[in-house]
C-alpha cells in the first residue's frame, strides 16, 4: 500500500466526515484525484464503510461489558455467531484463542439488563459465560498504525 493511501486512511479514520477538499488539501492531491483514490480503496475493500461515533451514555446504554464464552458441549457445531446475531445488545463478537472460544462486547442500560442478557446468551448459544464490566474507557476505536 502506498504511503499516500495510508495518509488518506489515517485522515478518514480520524474523521470519517472530513470533506474530500480537506483531505485533498492535507495530502497535496486535487479533489478529483483524491476522490479516485478513495473510490479505489473502497472497491478494494480496504475502506468498507463509514460510521458515527455514539456517546452510549447519552442514548441510555452506559454499561459496557466483555463476555467470554465457553461451549458447554465442545463437540457441538461452532455456530455461536449465527446464534447470537439476532441479539442487538451484542455489539461485537470475536473468535479467540486461549481459555475461551468467543469474546463479546455488549452494551446495556443497567446491571439487571446485563443479567437478563447473559441468560439469553447462555440459552441461545449453549455456552457458559464470564463477564467483565467496563468501569471507564481511556480510549477506544483509535486509528490504526498502518505499516
Order of alpha helices (4+ residues) and beta strands (2+ residues): alpha-alpha-alpha-beta-alpha-beta-beta-alpha-beta
